[in-house]
């Protein structure tokens, strides 16, 4: 027989929940194992989709940040040029 720890059974953490959706009891059937495995695959697939969405969002945010920084640089140049022109006209 396979020891409970090798079968994936985790002892409950003291003060924590007595069981987790991913833990297995010693009497777990093949059908239950297959169901749990499929649940885990579904969760992994969802996480992969979310990760791709987040990477796309990060990419868009970085592009927007770069555009905003460029706009700020351009406005700073214009302000600097305008203030330099004002100083010259007033003899400062």
C-alpha positions in Angstrom: 0.0 0.0 0.0 1.1 3.5 -0.7 1.8 5.7 2.4 -0.8 8.4 2.8 1.9 11.2 2.4 3.0 9.7 -0.9 -0.7 9.6 -2.1 -0.8 13.4 -1.6 -2.5 13.4 1.7 -1.6 16.4 3.8 -1.9 16.5 7.6 -4.1 19.4 8.6 -2.3 22.5 9.8 -2.9 23.1 13.5 -5.6 25.7 13.8 -6.2 25.6 10.0 -9.0 24.0 8.1 -9.1 20.2 8.5 -9.1 19.6 4.8 -8.3 21.2 1.5 -10.0 20.8 -1.9 -6.7 19.4 -3.2 -5.9 17.0 -0.3 -6.8 13.3 -0.5 -8.1 10.9 2.0 -6.6 7.4 2.2 -9.8 5.9 0.6 -9.8 8.1 -2.5 -11.2 6.3 -5.5 -9.7 6.4 -9.0 -12.8 8.3 -10.1 -12.3 10.9 -7.3 -8.7 11.2 -8.3 -9.6 11.8 -11.9 -12.2 14.4 -11.0 -9.7 16.2 -8.8 -7.0 16.0 -11.5 -9.5 17.5 -14.0 -10.4 20.3 -11.6 -6.8 21.1 -11.2 -6.3 21.2 -15.0 -9.3 23.5 -15.3 -7.8 25.8 -12.7 -4.4 25.8 -14.4 -6.0 26.6 -17.7 -8.0 29.5 -16.2 -4.8 30.8 -14.5 -2.9 30.6 -17.8 -5.7 32.6 -19.6 -5.6 35.2 -16.8 -1.8 35.4 -17.0 -2.0 36.1 -20.7 -4.7 38.8 -20.1 -2.5 40.4 -17.4 0.6 40.4 -19.6 -1.5 42.1 -22.4 -2.7 44.7 -19.8 0.8 45.3 -18.6 2.1 45.7 -22.2 -0.7 48.3 -22.9 0.0 50.1 -19.6 3.7 50.3 -20.4 2.9 51.7 -23.9 0.5 54.3 -22.4 3.2 55.2 -19.8 5.8 55.7 -22.5 3.4 57.9 -24.5 2.6 60.0 -21.4 6.2 60.4 -20.5 6.9 61.6 -24.0 4.0 64.1 -23.8 5.4 65.4 -20.5 8.9 65.8 -22.0 7.5 67.7 -24.9 5.4 70.0 -22.7 8.5 70.5 -20.5 10.5 71.5 -23.6 7.8 73.9 -24.6 7.5 75.5 -21.2 11.3 75.8 -20.9 11.5 77.4 -24.3 8.6 79.8 -23.5 10.1 80.8 -20.1 13.5 81.3 -21.8 11.9 83.6 -24.4 10.0 85.5 -21.7 13.3 86.1 -19.7 15.0 87.4 -22.9 12.2 89.9 -23.7 12.2 91.3 -20.2 16.0 91.5 -20.0 16.4 89.0 -17.2 
